């Protein structure tokens, strides 16, 4: 098993033993005529754009479920914790929902599957994450709706091949997700005969890339692949690359499609990235989202929506325990969701979602076909 996985398990176990952040409060229990589900989202910090989008998607589903007959006559309620884009606070938030609120089913967390998966196993609670990646070791209690890191990189590599990109410099964050995307890119790129001229790691919160960019300019390459962990690093890198007249094409993952990133760093103009394909059903969902919240949809909103709808579907079938709901989700074949036609693999990751290639052009996120 992965060394990083065992570090996560030990760390999570220590937090459970210490009871960090937990205050038992029976007054938080929900009335019996309701069904309570927990939610853990990044509502502040660098991941807030992502987490708020997930929560909005969940709330859309919650409203629809309760307006359409509830769950066998019981109103569905959501108890939410802000994980603040922090690993420890993510663990604490899950523990609080389980221990203080007596919940057995949780949607979330935003990212940080490496914390949630072992915690789900230890606490025997069902966790469905809209955007959890990098499941180092699976748990029968943990499911993620977000496509795999391999799916992230395949359209990028396809575009590189089509445009005769043969030599690439990779720059990535020292972060589980960023490293997983990088590793999948290296593996798939080499299969296609793309040479990796340099692989450069930086801290997740790095914002000064001038020395690195100067170094990259001296390397003979055709493009850069930059799967940064957080958008401020991506924005700063693109901005400084333009200031230092770096002429290479920059490729990045799906997090590029972020209006906050674009507003803060218009220099991401021209970046090419992979993004989950949007079908007609999801396009309609986007209109509904914008009408309700008055803002442009964020990538994970549909995944948050589907997470709650899947759980509701299990509850309607009389599945009430974490074990029963987990078996129900594992048995699903081609569930017609907004984000995807959903089936889960043996690790609890969703299968089947296709990615397309997009870019930032004239301040807009557009699909490219060439």
C-alpha positions in Angstrom: 0.0 0.0 0.0 1.0 3.6 -0.6 3.2 5.2 2.1 1.2 8.4 1.7 -2.0 6.5 2.3 -0.7 5.1 5.6 0.5 8.5 6.6 -3.1 9.8 5.9 -4.6 6.9 7.9 -2.3 7.4 10.9 -2.9 11.1 10.8 -6.7 10.7 10.6 -6.6 8.1 13.3 -4.7 10.5 15.7 -7.3 13.2 15.1 -10.1 10.7 15.9 -8.3 9.6 19.1 -7.7 13.2 20.2 -11.2 14.3 19.3 -9.9 17.5 17.9 -12.6 20.0 17.0 -15.4 17.8 18.3 -18.0 19.0 20.8 -20.8 16.6 21.5 -24.0 18.6 21.3 -27.3 16.6 21.4 -29.2 19.8 20.7 -27.9 19.6 17.2 -29.9 16.4 16.5 -32.5 16.8 13.8 -36.2 16.1 14.3 -37.3 12.5 13.6 -39.7 13.4 10.8 -36.7 14.6 8.8 -33.8 12.8 7.2 -30.5 14.6 7.8 -27.4 14.5 5.6 -24.1 16.2 6.3 -22.2 18.4 3.9 -18.5 19.3 4.0 -17.4 21.9 1.5 -14.6 24.5 1.0 -16.7 27.6 1.6 -13.7 29.8 2.4 -10.0 29.8 1.5 -8.5 29.1 -1.9 -11.0 26.3 -2.8 -14.1 28.5 -2.0 -15.1 28.9 -5.7 -15.2 25.1 -6.0 -16.9 24.4 -2.7 -19.6 27.0 -3.1 -20.4 25.6 -6.5 -20.8 22.1 -5.0 -23.0 23.4 -2.2 -25.2 25.3 -4.7 -25.6 22.2 -6.7 -26.6 20.2 -3.6 -29.1 22.9 -2.6 -30.7 22.8 -6.0 -31.2 19.0 -5.7 -32.4 19.5 -2.1 -35.1 22.0 -3.2 -36.3 19.7 -6.0 -36.4 16.6 -3.8 -38.4 18.3 -1.1 -40.8 19.9 -3.6 -41.4 16.6 -5.3 -42.7 14.6 -2.4 -39.6 14.5 -0.1 -38.2 11.0 0.8 -41.1 8.7 1.5 -42.9 11.6 3.2 -39.9 12.8 5.2 -38.2 16.1 4.5 -34.5 16.0 3.6 -32.3 18.5 5.5 -28.6 19.3 5.0 -26.2 20.2 7.9 -23.2 22.0 6.4 -19.6 22.5 7.7 -17.0 24.7 6.1 -13.7 22.9 5.7 -11.9 26.1 4.8 -9.7 24.5 2.1 -7.7 22.8 4.9 -6.9 19.1 5.4 -7.2 19.1 9.2 -10.4 21.1 9.2 -11.8 18.7 6.6 -11.2 15.8 9.0 -12.6 17.8 11.9 -15.7 18.7 9.9 -16.5 15.1 9.1 -16.0 14.1 12.7 -18.3 16.8 13.9 -21.1 15.8 11.6 -20.7 12.2 12.7 -20.1 12.6 16.5 -22.0 15.8 17.3 -24.8 15.6 14.8 -25.1 11.8 14.7 -25.0 11.7 10.9 -24.2 8.6 8.9 -24.2 10.0 5.3 -22.1 12.9 4.2 -21.7 14.7 0.8 -18.2 16.0 0.4 -15.6 16.9 1.1 -14.4 19.3 -1.6 -11.2 17.6 -2.8 -9.2 15.9 0.0 -10.3 12.3 -0.8 -7.1 11.1 0.8 -8.5 12.3 4.1 -12.1 11.3 3.5 -11.6 7.7 2.3 -9.8 6.3 5.3 -12.1 8.3 7.6 -15.2 6.8 6.0 -13.7 3.4 6.5 -12.8 4.0 10.2 -16.1 5.7 11.1 -18.2 3.4 9.0 -20.1 6.3 7.4 -21.0 6.8 3.8 -19.2 9.7 2.1 -20.0 10.8 -1.5 -17.7 13.4 -2.8 -18.5 15.6 -5.8 -14.9 16.4 -6.5 -12.7 14.0 -4.5 -9.7 12.7 -6.5 -6.6 10.7 -5.6 -8.1 7.8 -3.7 -4.9 6.2 -2.6 -6.7 3.2 -1.2 -10.4 2.6 -1.7 -13.1 2.2 1.0 -16.4 0.5 0.4 -17.9 3.6 2.1 -16.4 6.3 -0.1 -17.5 7.3 -3.6 -16.3 10.1 -5.8 -18.2 11.6 -8.8 -15.3 13.4 -10.2 -13.6 11.9 -13.3 -10.1 10.4 -12.8 -6.9 12.2 -13.3 -6.2 10.1 -16.4 -9.4 11.4 -18.0 -8.1 15.0 -17.2 -5.0 14.6 -19.3 -6.1 12.5 -22.3 -7.6 15.4 -24.3 -4.6 17.5 -23.6 -2.2 14.8 -24.9 -4.5 14.3 -27.9 -4.3 18.1 -28.7 -0.5 18.0 -28.3 -0.2 15.1 -30.7 -2.4 16.8 -33.3 -0.3 20.0 -33.1 3.1 18.2 -33.2 4.1 19.0 -29.7 7.0 16.6 -29.1 8.9 18.1 -26.1 7.2 19.3 -22.9 8.2 20.9 -19.6 6.0 20.0 -16.6 5.6 22.2 -13.5 3.4 20.9 -10.7 2.5 21.5 -7.0 3.7 19.3 -4.2 0.1 18.2 -3.5 -1.5 14.7 -3.9 -3.9 15.8 -6.6 -1.4 17.8 -8.6 1.1 15.0 -8.4 -1.5 12.4 -9.5 -2.4 14.5 -12.6 1.3 15.0 -13.3 2.0 11.2 -13.0 -0.9 10.3 -15.3 0.3 12.9 -17.8 3.8 11.5 -17.8 2.6 8.0 -18.3 0.2 8.8 -21.1 2.5 11.3 -22.8 5.3 8.8 -23.0 3.0 6.3 -24.6 2.4 8.8 -27.4 6.1 9.5 -27.8 6.1 12.9 -26.2 9.4 13.7 -24.4 9.4 15.2 -20.9 12.3 17.6 -21.0 12.0 18.7 -17.3 9.6 18.1 -14.4 9.6 20.9 -11.8 7.9 20.8 -8.4 6.8 23.8 -6.4 5.1 24.4 -3.1 1.2 24.5 -3.4 1.1 28.2 -2.4 4.0 29.3 -4.6 3.5 32.6 -6.4 6.9 33.7 -7.6 7.9 31.7 -10.7 10.4 34.2 -12.3 13.5 32.1 -11.7 11.7 28.9 -12.9 10.4 30.7 -16.0 13.9 32.0 -16.8 15.1 28.4 -16.5 12.3 27.1 -18.8 13.2 29.6 -21.5 16.6 27.9 -21.8 15.1 24.4 -22.2 14.3 23.3 -25.7 10.6 22.5 -25.6 7.3 23.0 -27.4 4.9 23.4 -24.5 4.3 23.5 -20.8 1.9 21.3 -18.8 1.1 23.0 -15.5 -1.3 21.2 -13.1 -1.1 23.6 -10.2 -3.0 22.7 -7.0 -4.6 26.1 -6.5 -5.6 28.9 -8.9 -3.5 31.7 -7.5 -0.4 29.7 -8.5 -1.7 29.1 -12.0 -2.6 32.8 -12.4 0.7 34.0 -11.1 2.6 31.6 -13.4 0.7 32.7 -16.5 1.1 36.4 -15.6 4.8 36.2 -15.0 5.3 34.0 -18.1 3.7 36.8 -20.2 5.8 39.4 -18.4 9.0 37.5 -19.2 7.9 36.8 -22.8 7.7 33.0 -22.5 6.4 32.0 -25.9 5.5 28.3 -25.1 1.9 27.1 -25.2 0.6 26.4 -21.7 -1.7 23.5 -21.0 -3.6 23.0 -17.7 -6.3 20.8 -16.1 -10.0 21.6 -15.8 -9.7 24.0 -12.9 -8.7 26.6 -15.5 -12.4 27.2 -16.1 -12.8 29.4 -13.1 -14.3 33.0 -13.5 -12.5 34.1 -10.4 -9.2 33.0 -11.8 -9.9 34.7 -15.1 -11.0 38.0 -13.4 -7.9 38.1 -11.2 -5.5 36.9 -13.9 -6.6 37.7 -17.5 -3.2 36.4 -18.5 -4.6 32.9 -18.6 -5.9 33.9 -22.0 -4.8 31.2 -24.5 -4.3 28.4 -22.0 -5.6 25.1 -23.3 -7.2 22.7 -20.9 -9.3 19.6 -20.7 -12.9 19.9 -19.4 -15.8 17.4 -18.8 -18.1 17.3 -21.9 -21.4 19.1 -21.4 -24.5 17.5 -22.9 -27.9 18.9 -23.5 -29.2 17.9 -20.0 -26.3 19.6 -18.3 -26.7 22.7 -20.4 -30.3 23.0 -19.2 -29.0 22.6 -15.6 -26.6 25.4 -16.1 -29.5 27.7 -17.1 -31.4 26.7 -14.0 -28.3 27.3 -11.8 -27.8 30.8 -13.2 -31.4 31.7 -12.8 -31.4 30.7 -9.1 -28.0 32.0 -8.0 -27.5 34.8 -10.4 -23.9 33.7 -11.1 -22.1 31.7 -13.7 -22.0 28.0 -12.9 -18.8 26.5 -11.5 -17.5 23.1 -12.7 -18.5 20.9 -9.7 -22.1 22.2 -9.3 -23.6 19.4 -11.4 -21.5 16.8 -9.4 -22.9 18.2 -6.1 -26.4 17.9 -7.6 -25.9 14.3 -8.6 -24.4 13.4 -5.3 -27.6 14.2 -3.4 -29.9 12.8 -6.1 -28.0 9.5 -5.9 -28.3 9.3 -2.1 -32.0 10.3 -2.4 -32.5 7.5 -4.9 -31.1 5.0 -2.5 -33.2 6.3 0.4 -36.4 6.0 -1.7 -35.5 2.3 -2.2 -35.4 1.8 1.6 -31.6 1.8 1.9 -31.0 3.6 5.2 -27.6 2.4 6.6 -24.2 3.3 5.2 -23.7 -0.3 4.2 -27.0 -0.5 2.3 -26.5 2.8 0.5 -22.9 1.8 -0.4 -24.1 -1.5 -1.9 -26.8 0.4 -3.8 -24.3 2.8 -5.3 -21.9 0.0 -6.2 -24.6 -1.7 -8.1 -25.6 1.3 -10.2 -25.1 0.9 -13.9 -25.4 4.0 -16.1 -27.4 6.2 -13.8 -28.6 9.2 -15.9 -27.1 12.1 -14.0 -26.6 15.7 -14.9 -22.8 15.5 -14.7 -22.4 12.1 -16.2 -23.9 8.7 -17.0 -22.8 7.3 -13.7 -21.3 3.9 -12.8 -18.6 3.3 -10.2 -15.5 1.3 -10.5 -14.1 -1.0 -7.8 -12.4 2.0 -6.1 -15.5 4.1 -5.9 -14.5 6.4 -8.8 -17.0 7.3 -11.5 -16.4 5.9 -15.0 -17.4 7.0 -18.5 -17.2 10.8 -18.5 -15.6 12.2 -21.6 -13.4 15.3 -21.7 -13.1 17.8 -24.4 -10.4 20.4 -25.2 -11.1 24.1 -24.3 -9.3 27.3 -24.2 -9.6 30.9 -22.9 -10.3 33.2 -25.9 -11.3 36.9 -25.6 -12.1 36.5 -22.0 -14.4 33.5 -22.5 -14.1 29.7 -22.0 -14.7 28.1 -25.3 -14.4 24.6 -26.8 -11.9 24.1 -29.5 -12.1 21.4 -32.2 -8.8 21.7 -34.0 
